[in-house]
Amino acid sequence: MTITITDNAKLQIVEMMKEESDGVHLRFGVQGGGCSGLSYALGFEYDINEELDTVQEINGIPVVLNNQDIPIIEGTTIDFKQNMMGGGFSIDNPNAIISCGCGSSFRTKDKVGTPGDC
């Protein structure tokens, strides 16, 4: 599994995790929806389903991945970028062949999803 969490993203995630209870993991994956068919899901997880999920430590962060999402997010880089309007996570997925203007919705060659609102 090759997912990268940059140092900038790690710093932000660690700060956010401090506000959560012990035993929290970062969950990263995809879900249906968004104007291109799929959208990224990034949040915190306490309950791990050992049959459906894989847990990996990436750049010191415990990350939960749904096994079905792994082929879609293989090679993805999660970064955090700061600008004059604030900051936010950016996701660079080499498997995405089409992305929408908002940057949070995408489509891969094999997984189209069901388009919805962005």
N, C-alpha and C positions, 0 to 999 in steps of 0.2 A: 504494500500500500504506500503510495507516494502522495501524501498531502502535506503541504508546507504551511506552517503558521509563522509569519515573519516576526522579527523581534518587536516591531511596532504593534502588531496585533497582539502578541503575547502580553506586552505591558498593559494594554487596555483590558484584555480578558482577565488577567490576574487582578486588576483593580476591581473589576465588576464581580469577580468571584468572591472577593472579600466581603461583599454585602450578602452573600448567600450562606446557607448552612454548610457545615462540614459534610464531606462526601459528595459534593456536587461535581458533575462532569459537564464539559461542553458537548452539546449535541450538534452535529453538522450533517446535513443531508439535503434532500430535495423533496418537493411536494408538487402535486398537480396544481395548475393554475397560473396566473399571470398572463400577460398578453401574448407571450411566445409559447406557452404551454406548460412550462416547468418553472418553479421558483425555488430559491435556496431557503433552507430552514436553518437558522443559527440561534441557539438558545441554551438554557441550562437544563440538566437532566439529573434526577436522583434515582429513578427506577430504570434498571437495565434489564432487558429481556435477553437472557443468555442464548436463546434459540434464534432470535432475529437480529441481535446486535453484536458488534465487535467493538472492544475498547482498546484504544491504542494511546500511548503517550507520545505526543507530538510537540516538540520544543518545550518539554516540561509540563504540558497541559494534558490532563486526561480527557480524551475525546471519544464520544460514543458515535458510531456509524452504523446505520441500518445496512445489513448485508446486501439488500437489493439495490441500495444507492451507490455502493462502492464502484461498480463499473462506470457510472455516470460522473462521479467526482474524482476518479483517479487522475492524479497529476495536478490537482487544483492547488492554487496558492491563495491563502487568506491573509489580507493585509489590512492595516488601519491607516487611513490617510487623513491628515489634518489640513484644513484650509481656512480661509477667512470666514466662511459661513459655518464653521464648526468642524466636526470630524465624523468619520463613518468607516465601516468595514467595506472593503472592496474584495471581490472574489474574481480570480482569473482562472477560468476553467478551459483547458485546451480541448475538451470534448464538445464545447458549445459551438455550434455552427451558425446559430442565429441568436442574437441578443436584442432585447428591446431597448428603447431609449432610456428607460429608467435604470437599466443595468441590473435589475434584480430578477428578471425573467429571461429564460433562454430555452433553446431547443438543441438536442443532439441529433446525430444522424439516425440513431436507433430508437431514441425515446422522444416522442413528440409531446405527450401530455395533452391536456384539454385546455385550450386557451380560455382565459377569463379576463377580468379587469387587472390592470397593472397597479 
